[in-house]
Amino acid sequence: GALMPFCRVHSVLYGPRQGPWSFNDDVSRHARRVLRRRYRLLPYLLSLTREANATGKPLWRPLWMHHDVPASATTLAQQQFLLGEQLLCAPVVDKGVRKKQVWLPAGASWIELRSGKVFGGGAVVDVDAPVGELVVFVKGGAGFFSIGAAMNAEQTLQQRLALEILAPSSTPPASTPTLENGVSRFGLWQLRATVRDDDGALHVRFDVDEQGFSPAQREIELRLPRGFSVAA
């Protein structure tokens, strides 16, 4: 199993107010930061829903679904989960906790999304867990599409797109970033990006699958770590 925090802020008649703004400015600020992160990852989330529809794989996955979890890491692994195959999440669910122990699977490096720090796999690491921040790691060699956060999902899908490659690998990842419109009745538009590291030069390839839909964006920003040149 895996620990899955449940957040429900919908209000009901005669129930207590639960919107972030009903508490104080700090709660509103923290909630706004987390929701902006969610909208930023909307293209990634859409690709996972399509994968779930095609293969039955869930969006949220226990670590053992993709990794061998040693007995010594069982307890920590049950307090973490994967979002797809590329993102590892370690939620804080205890009041007052500001540090988090995280087990990182072997076979890859892992990059903390908040700080950009790179950690080796197959080890337990201690990371900061500030209030209002999410403890999320990106699998080394992976990339994902992100987008500018707006007021809602419909407006967000019209914003500027970026392909983020946090730690390129000499071996292409098993799955490549996929972008789609998210509204199936208007057709499908998928962009698959393959990024390969060749002694510090990134080779980027894009394959487009357009089926009756063309996105509003005509440009994509490529976000890379320092020290890399690009061969497109």
N, C-alpha and C positions, 0 to 999 in steps of 0.2 A: 504494500500500500504506500500511499504518499499523503503528506499533510496538505490539505487544500483549504486555505482560509476562505470563508464565505462572507461576502460583503453585500448587505442589502440596505439601501437607503431609501427605498420607496416608502412613502407615508400612506397611512390608511385613515379613514374617518374615525375621529375620537382617539386616535393614537398619538403618541408623542412625536414632535417634530424631529426628523432625522437628517434633514439636509445639512451639509457641512456648514452652511451659513447660519444654522440655528445654534451653533456652539460659540465659536469665537473666530477672530481673524486668523489665528495660527492654523486652526483646523481647516478653514477655507483655503488657505495658502497651500497647505500640504496636499489637500484633495485635488486642487487645481494642478499641482505639479504631476501627481500620479496620473490624472486623466489626460494631461498633455502627452505623457509618455505612451499611454495607450493609443492615442490618436496617431502619434508618430509611428507606431508599429502597425497601423491598420493594414498596409499592403501585406505585411508578413502574416497577420491574422487571417486575412482573406485567402491567402494561398494555403493556409492550414485547413480552412474550412473546405476548400475544394479537394485537398488531399484526403480529408476525412470522408467526403462524399464518394470519392473514387476508390478508396482502399479500406475504409472503416477505421483507420488509425485516429485516435482521439487527439484533440488539440493539446490537452494536458496529459502528460504521460509520466508514469513512475520511472525512476532511473533505470531499473532493471530491464525495461523494455528495449533499451539500446546499449546498455553497459553491464559488464560483470561487476556486481557489487560484492566485495569481500565481507566476511562475517564481521570484521572489526569496524566496518563502516555502515552496518545495517541501520543502526539507530539514527545516524545523521541523514542517511539516504532517505529514510522515511519522513524526514522533516523538509525535504526538498522535492522539486518536481521539474520536469522538462516541459517547455512550451515549444511543441514541435521537436525537432532534433537538434536545433542550433542554440536555443536559449535555455539556460539552467537558472531556476529561480529558487531562492532560499528565503521564504517569508519569515518575518519576525512576528510572533503571535503572543509573546509574553510582555507584560507591562514593564517599562523601565529598561528593557534590554537595549544596549547601544553597541554591542559587539556580537558578531555572529560567527560560529564555527561552520565551515562549509567543506564537505567532501567533494573533491573534483575528480571525475573519472579519469582513468589512465588512457593513454593513446592519443592525447591531444593536449595542446595548451588551451588555457581559458582566460578570457579577458573580462575584467570587471567593467560593466557598461558605464557605471557612474564615473570611475576614476581613470579608466583606460589602462590600469595595471595588468601586466601579463603574469599568469601563474602557471606552473607546471602541473600536469595531471597526475593522478594516482597519489594524492596527498590531501591532508586536512589543513585548511588555511583559516586564519583569523582575519576577518574584514570588519571595517566600520559599518555600522547600521544606524545612520542618523535618522531621527524622526522625520517622517514624510518622504523618505527615500526607499527605493526598492533594491534589494540585493539580487542583482541579475548578472549572469556571466554569459558571454558569447563564446561558442566553440571556435578555437583557432582554425584558420583556413576557411571559415564560413563567411558569408556575406548576406546582407538582407537589404531590401528596399525600405526606406523610410519616407515620410512625407511631412509637410508642414502642418501643425495642428491648427484646427479652426474651431468654430462653434459647435459643429456636429459632424457626423460621418459624411454626409453629402457634400458639405462645404470642404471638408478635409481632402476628399478625393480630387478636388480641383486645384490643390496647392502644389508647390514645387516639389518635385521628386528627387530623391538622392539614393544612390547605391553606396552603401557603407561596407567597406572591407577593413576590418579592424586588425587582423593579423594574418596576412597572406601566407599560404603554405606552398611548399614545392609540389604537393599533391593536391589536385582539385578536390573539393569537398564532394561527398556522395550525392548531395542534392544542391541545386543551384537556386538562387533567388528567382522568384516568379512574381510577376505583377499582373493584376487583372482589374477589370472595372468594378467588380463586385455586384453588378446588377445583371443577372443572367438573361433577363428578358430583352436586354438591349444588345446581346451578343457578347462574345468573348475576345479579349485582347491580352495575350500573354507575352511577356518579355523575359526570356531566360538569359541570365548573364553567367558566363564561365570566366573565372579569374585564375590565372596561373602565375606563380612566382618563379622566375628564372634568373637566379643570382641577382636579386634586387630589382629586376625589371618586370613589371606586371604586364602580362598579356591579357587583354580584355576582349571577349567575344560576346556579341549579342545575337540572339535568335528570336525572331518575332513570329507569333502565331496570331494572325488577325482574322477574326470570323464575324464580320458585320458590325464591328465597333472600333472607333478610333478615339483614344483618350484626349483629354483637353491639353495635357502636357506634351510639348514637342522637344523638350530638353531635359536631360537628366544630369544632376550634379554627381560627380564621383568623389567620394570622400575616402582618403587613404591615410595610412600612417606616414609619419615623416621618413624621409630617406629613400623613397621609391620613385622611380621614373615609370612612365606608362608607355607601353607599345600596344596600340589599339589595332 
